[in-house]
Amino acid sequence: MMFDTFQYWIFFAAVLLGLAMLRDRPAKIALVVASFVFYGVWDWRFCLLLGGSIVANYVFGLLIDAREGKARKRAVALAVAFNLAVLAFFKYANFFVDSFATLFGLNPDGMLLNIVLPVGISFFTFEGIAYAVDIYRRQMRAVRDPVDFSLFITFFPHLVAGPIIRPMDFFPQLAQRAVITSEDSRWGMREILKGLIKKVAFANWFAPIADAWYSGSQYQGMEVPAWAGVLAFSMQIYFDFSGYTDIARGCARLLGYKFPPNFERPYLSANITEFWRRWHISLSFWLRDYLYISLGGNRVGVPRMYLNLLIVMGLGGLWHGASWNFAIWGLYHGVLLIGHRLWRNAITKLGIAGIVDTRWLAPFWIALTFVIVTLGWIPFRAPDFATSWATLGAVFAPQAWNFALAHPAIIAIPLGTLGFCLIDRDRRVQDWLVQRANLPTAALAGALALLFLEVFAQIDAQVPFVYFQF
C-alpha cells in the first residue's frame, strides 16, 4: 500500500474519520490496529515479525530500566544483539552465504535460503535499538504502556521507510492527544501535495531514464547517455525519498503527530559534511548518536577518529542493502568526510579559510559537492561492481548531448527546482500559505497543485518508492 496509490488514500481517509470519533486511548489502539493492517497488506506474515519485535523490545526496555551496573549492560547488549540478529537473518543471510561461497570458490545455489525481506525491517529494528540505548543511557525511562510502545514502533506513516523517529521525540506526544488546528491541517496538506508532486511528477519521470541506462536498454527509442542516466538517478532518489518523507510528515501531522525534518535541500550543500547534515537526517543522526559516539567519536586520537568514520559510513552503506556496492558507496562517503576534515584543517592552518568561504565562491562549492555526490550514486544504483566501473568510465568519456534536446525536462526540472529554492530561500512563500494566507488563496494554491499533478503526474509508471527496499 504505497503513498501514491488510490488504495492508500482510501485507507488514510478511513483512519482519519475513525479517529475523529474516538477518544484518547481508543484512538491509540485504533492507530496500532490500522498500522498492522497497513503493514499486512504486503504480506500478513510480516505482522508476526513486527509483533514479535514489539514484544521483545518492550520487555528489553523494562529489563534494562530495572537493572544497574553490569546487569544493565548485559541487558542492553542482549537487546541490541536481538535486533541486529533479526536484521542480519532477514536482510543479510543470503549475502553472507553468497560472499562465503565466492571467497572459497563454491556454488552458492544450494546454500542460499528462501528468505523474503520484510518491508521496513531496517527502520523498526533501528528504532528498537535506539529505544534500548536511550534507556541504558538514562535519557528516558522504559515505557510501561504497551499501547504507547506499540504505536511508537508501528505508526504507519513512518513504518516502512522512515524517518527514523527518536523515542524522546515521539513518546512525549502521546501524553496528551493533540488538537488539530487549521495551521496543522494546512501544513499537512501542503506537505502531502508537495510530496506527491516530487514523487509522481518528478521522481517517476526520471526513474525510467535511470533504469534504461543501468539495464542497457533505450528510453523512448533513444540511447541514454551516461551523464543522463547518472543525473536521472540522482534526481530520482532525491525526489522519491524526500517526497515520501513529505507525505509521511503531512499524514502524521493530520493525525496529530509531528515528525522531524529528514531533508533540508541537501543538493544545495557547500561541502560533504553539510550534505550529511541535510540528507536523510534521521539516519545521519542515528549513526552519529548510536554508532559513532559508541565507537569513541571525537574523543579518541585522530587516526582512530578517521577509522571510526570509515566504519560508520561503511556500515551505513551496508544498512541500505546486502551488496558490496552499498558498502563501497558508504566507504566513498567516509573517505569524502575525512578528506573534507583534512581540507578544513589545511586551509585553517594556511590562514585562507576566510577566502575559501567567501559568498562568491559558494556556487562553485555547491556545484562541486553535487557532482561528487551524484558520482557516488553510481555504485548505489548499479546492480554490480562491473556496471559501476563501466558507468564511471562512460561518464568521463566524450558525451552525446542530443538526449537533452529530445527530453529537455532532464535539465529543466533540476534548474526549475533550483530556481524555486533560490526564490523561496527561507520558505517564506510556503510558510505564508500555511500561516497567513486567507482560505480562498490557500485553496487556490492547492487546486493549482492538483492541476499540476493531473497534467504532469506519471501515474502509469507505478514506480515503487526507492527506500521501501531497505
Helices and strands as residue ranges (DSSP letters): H 6-20, H 24-40, H 44-66, H 69-87, I 88-92, H 93-103, H 121-136, H 146-154, H 156-159, H 167-170, G 171-174, H 182-196, I 197-203, H 204-215, E 218-219, E 222-223, H 226-254, G 266-268, H 272-278, H 281-287, I 288-292, G 297-299, H 302-320, H 324-350, H 353-356, G 359-361, H 362-381, H 385-395, H 402-406, H 409-423, H 428-435, H 439-456, G 459-461, G 466-469
